């Protein structure tokens, strides 16, 4: 198993499992149609037939000799209303996946009010959110009469190739730094001096970015930093037209992502449990996953449609002391512009991948290095702009929750799909007693911006 995948097994804790949860509302989906979908399409990815197995000194994928789709699908016939459905999904979040089978499972509630509810829980070692989005985009075409054309992937041993390319890449970087340090540029050789200067600049930037990452201050103690109970609940908002966020972004010369993060900052502010004076000096970050596939060298970058974990993390300072909606928005804009070209996601990915290579005693310091820097995880999941169809049935809503590693107990999901946006929240019960109020505050903030009021 690649280090970037097995890292999520190494960082797991009993009270905070590293499991991704996806919920789809699929109009008219029946148990028979979905079972056929699993048997034909989903299991075409050989990784989903395997379970992670520890054989010292590493984790391996091992095919489950007793694999059956029936082990990975539960059908619930209850006619859930919206409130009952949210309670039912929360209960599933607290249901452990068995270690003796592949680490994923679907639940289908075909009779839920408003359309069938399909829930997937999958351990993070199988794939990150972007990999899963790619898989669902492949399997869910934009027409009910269209079948998936190309799908599936064999699970081949890649660690030796991956390690070779990684060592080669790192060795080339180290050699360049060494050559630049030892060389005396020839004044008559402009091209050589220019190349040396660029390499030296890149090396200096790497050192600077790593230093900034390591010295970034930890979050101020707050109500969001309590010891976790290990029991979580989740909620999700009604869909909001994406055009409302686009209108605000246009009116304020920001981006839609800036507006979304500003809504989250407004909802976080009252839940820190701080007075206005304390907020003035408060430090609070959101850990935001960032795709780094385009930045990875050949040989390490996964193939198209291949499941895996290829994202880093940026720690976005949240302006919780901002006195107005516009102040919070413009400060978010400033921070995201700074981080846009940062090497921080790649550094974070490399440090995370190294967790699986460390002995048990070395993992906690690495985890503390990461998780003391944030009080929440905020994932922004871009879905397709058009409606997609699963087994010929229209997907009307998508929701997505990522795990919160270490002592982080609050996760906020922002999902765009088919011209609409939904906010979701998952929180340990020690952190948020009423997560639906958090969502109300996210949507209330939107009304405070120019053009943000619903019509």
N, C-alpha and C positions, 0 to 999 in steps of 0.2 A: 504494500500500500504506500502511496506517495506521502511524504511528510506533510504536505499541505492538506491532505485528507485525514491522516491519522492524528493530526494535532487536535482535532475536535474530540477525539476519544481521550487524549491525554489531559485536556483541560476540563473535562466533565466533572461535575460534582453532583452528589445525590439530590441536593435541594435545588439544583439548577441544571437540568439535563439539556444537552446541546441538540435540541430538536426543532426543526422547522415545521410550521403548521400552515397549511393552505386550505382555504374554504372557497368553494365555488357554488354559486346558485345556478342550477342547470335545469331549465324548464322542460319538464316531461321525461327526465331521465329515469329509466326503470332499472331494477336490479339485474335483469337478464341482459339488457343492452350493455350495462357497465361491466358485468362479468366477462362478456365477450371482448370488450375493449381491453380489459386487463390481460386476458389470455393471448390476444393477438398482438397488441401494440405495446403496452407498457412493459411486458416481460421480454420484449425484443432487446432491451438494454440488459446485457448479461449481468451487469453489476447488481441489478435489483433481484437477482437469483442468489446472490452471495451474502454472507454475513461476515463482519469483521471478527477475526480470531487472533488472539495474542499468542505468538510463538517467540519466546525470547531470542533476540532482543528487539523484535519489531512486530507490527500488526500486518496481517495478511488478509486478502479476500479469499474466502473458502465457499465453494458452491454448496448450497443446502441440499443434501440428498433426499430430503423429505418435502421439498418445496411443493406447495399447492396454493393456488390463488385463494382458495377458501380460508386459508390461515390468515390472509391479509385483507379480508373484506368482511365487515359486519353490516348487516342491513337492519335498520330500525324503522318500524312501521308507524311510530307515533306521529300525530298531526301537530307538530310543534307550531305554536305562534312565535312571534319574534322574540319575546322575553324568554320563553321556554327554550328556544333554540340557542340563545346566547348562554343560558345556564348549562345546556347540554354540551356545547362546544367547550366551555370552561372545564367541565368535568373530564372531558377527553384529554385536555391539556395536562391533567394531573394523573393520567393513566399511563404507567410505564410500559414501554415496548419490551417484549421478551428478548433476552440476550441470545437465546438458542435458535432464533430465526432471523432472517434478514430484517434490518431495522427500519421497516416502514409498514404503514397500515392505512387503509381507507375505511371510512364509515360513510354509509349512504342512508339519508333520511328522505325517501322518495315522496312521502306524503306531507312534508313540511309546508306550511302555508306560505304562499308566495313563490313556490317552485322548489324542486328537490334541492336538498343541501348535501353537498359532497365534501367530505373533510379528509385531508391527507396529513398524516404526521410522519416525518422522515428524519432520521438522524443526519446531522450536518456533515458527517464524514462521507456520505454518498454524493452530495452535491451542494453547491451554494444556490442562492435564490435565482441568480441569472442563468445558471445551468438549467434549473427547473423550468424557468420561463421559456427557455429555448426548447426544452423537451415538449412542454405543453403547446407552444406555438407550432411545433412540427406536427403534433398529434391532433390539434384542434384547428381545422382549416376554416377559412372565412365563408364557406358555403355548406349548407346541410347536405348537399348531394355530392360533396367532394370527399374523397378518401385520402388519408395521409399517403404521400408518394414515397418519401425516403425517411426511414426511421430506424432506430436501434443502433447498438454498438457492441462489439465484442469487448470483453474485459481481458486485456492483455497485460502481461508483466511489463512495467515501464520504469521501475525504480532504477535499474542499472543505467538505462539511457538517460533518464532524468538527472541522475547524479552526475553522469559524465558531462552533460551539457552545462549543468549548474557549476561544476568545478571549473570547466573551461571558461565560462563566462566570468566567474569571479577571479580566475587566474589572469585573464586578459586585463581586467580592471586593475588588479594589483600590479601587473607588469607595466601598465601605462603610467601609473602613479610613480613606480620605482624609476622608470626611464626619465620621467619629467624631473624628478628630484635630483637625479644624478647628472642630467645633461646640462651643458652650458650652451645656450642657443647661439648659433652662428649669425652674426649681424648681417652677413651677406646672404643668408638663406631665409628669405621671408616666409616661404611655405612651411619649412620645418619649425621655425620659431612660432608661426601662427598655430600650427597643429599642437605644439607643446603647450602653448598658452591656453588653447581650448581645453586640452586634457587636464591641465593644472586647475583651470577654473571649475571644471566638472568635479574633480576630486575635492577641491575646497568646498564646493557646494554640498557634496555628499557628507563631508565631515560636519559642516554647519547644520544641515538638516537633521542629522542623527543627534547632534548635541541639543538642538532645539526640542526634538522629540523626547529626549531623556530628561531634560530639565523643565519640561512643561509642568506647571504646578498642579498638585492634586486638587480635587474639588473640595470646597469648603464643607465641613460636616453639616448635614441638614436632615430633614425628615425623609429625604429620598435615599439616605445612606444608612438605614437601619439594618440590623442583622435579619436575614431572610428566614421566613417560616417554611418555605418549600412548597407552599400551596398557592397556585396562581388562578387568576380569573381574567377573562378577556371580554371586550366589547368592541363593537364597530358602529360607525355612524351610517346614516342614510347617505345615498350617493348625492354629490354636489356637482353641478355642471362645471367642467374644466374651464369653460369660457369665463366664468366669474374670476378665477385665478389669473387667467390670461389678461383680462381687462385691468385688474389691479396692477399686474406687472407692467403693462403698457403705460398706465397712467403715472407710475412711479419710477419708470426707467430701471426696473429691476428684472429678475427672472421669476418664472413660476416657482422654481425651487426655493428662491429667497422668500417668497410669500408663504410657502408651505412651512418652512422652518420658523418663520416669524410667528405663525399661528401656534406652533408647538412651544416656542419660548414663552408666549403669553400664558399658555395652560400650565407650564411648569412653575412659573413665578409664584403663584399663591400656594403651591404645594411644598415649597421648601421650608415653610414654617419659620420665616424670618421677618423681623421688623424692617421698615424702610431703611433705617440706619444700617442694619446688618446687610441688607441687600446691596448697599453702596460698595461694600468691600467683598462681596461674595464672588467666588469663582465656581462656575458650573459649565461643564462640557457635555456635549452630546457626541457619542461615538457613532459615526456615519460610515457605513460600508461603501466602498468605491471599487468599481470594476477596474482591474489592472491588466486584462488580457492583452490589450493593444501595446502595453509597455514591456511585455515579457519577451525574452529572446526566443528564437526558434529552437525547438527541442524541449523547451519547458512549457511553452504555450500549448494548451489543449487543442485538439482538432475540433472543427465545427460539429456541434451536436454531441460532443463527448462530455459526460458528467464529471464534475470535479469542483475544486475550491480555488478560485483565482480572484480573490478580492482582498484589498487592504482596508485600513481604517483611518479616517481622519477624525481628529478631535476638535469639533467646532465649538468655540466659546459662545455660550448663549447669553444674550444681553438681558439677564433677569432683573437688572437694576433699571432698565429702560422705563421711562415714565409714560411713554405714549406708544401707540401702535406704529406710527411712522418712524420714531426713533429706533425701536427694536428692528424694524424692517431694514433701515439703512445701515445699521450696525451689522446685521446678518450679511447684507450685501458686501460690506467691507471685508468681513472675515472669509466669506466663501471665495472672493476674488484672490485673497492672499493664498488660499489653499489650493486653488485650481491647478496651478503648475507645480505644486509641492511634490517632493519625492516621498512624503510621509506614508502614503498608502503602500508603496513598494517596500519600504523599511518595515512597516507593521506586518505585511504579509511574510516577509522573511523571518521576522522574530517569532511570529505565530507558528510557522512551519517548523521552526527549531524546537518547539515544545516537545514534540514526539521523540526527539533525539536526546533529550535530557533525562537524567535519572529523576526519580520521584522527588528527591530532596531539592532539585534545582528548578522544578516547575513552579512552585509557589512564588519565589522571587520574580520570575518572569511574568506570572499572572498578575501579581501585585503591581508590577511596572505598568501594565496595561490598564487594569481595571480601577485603579485609584484615580485615573485621569478622567473618568466620566461617571455621571449619575444616571444616564439613560442611553439607550440605543435607539437611534432613529433611522429607519430604513425607508428609502424612497424607491418603490418598485414600479417601473414604467411598463405597463401592459400594451397590448396592441390597440391602435386607434379605432379599429372596427370590431364588431361583434364576432366572436368565434363560436364554433360548434363542436361539442364533444359527443361522439357517437350519434351525430345527426341532430343533437338537441342544443338549443341556444344557451350559451353561458351569459347570464344576465348580470352577475356580480362576481368580483374576485376580491378576496381578502387574504392577507399574508402576514404571518408573525414570525420574526426571527428570534433565536434564543438570546438571553442576556447572560454573558459569562461572568464568572467570579461573583462579586458582591453586588453587581448591578441588578436591580429588581424591577426596573421599568423599561418597557419596550414600546415604541410608538411606530406604527406602520402607516405609510402613505402610499396608496395604490391608485394608479390611474388606469382606466380601462374603458374603451368604447365611448370616449368623450365625457367621462365622469370621474370624479375623485372621491375616495372614501378614506377616512381616518380610522385606524384601529389601535387598540391599546391592549397590552397584556402586562399584568403587574402582580408581583407577590403581594399577598394580603397584608403583609406588614408595611408595605409602601403606600398602597392606595386601597382604601376600603370601598370607594365608589368610583370605579374607573369610568362609568358613563358620564360623570360630571367633568372629567378631564376632556372628553370628546366635545361636550357642550361648549367648553371654553375655547377649544380650537376653532370651532365654527363661529363663535361669537366674535373672535378677533377679526375674522374675515369681514364682518360688517363694519369694522372701524376704518377700513381703507377706502380711498376714493374709488368708486365704481364697484365696491365689494358687496353692496346690498343686493339681495335677491330681488328679482322683479316678478 
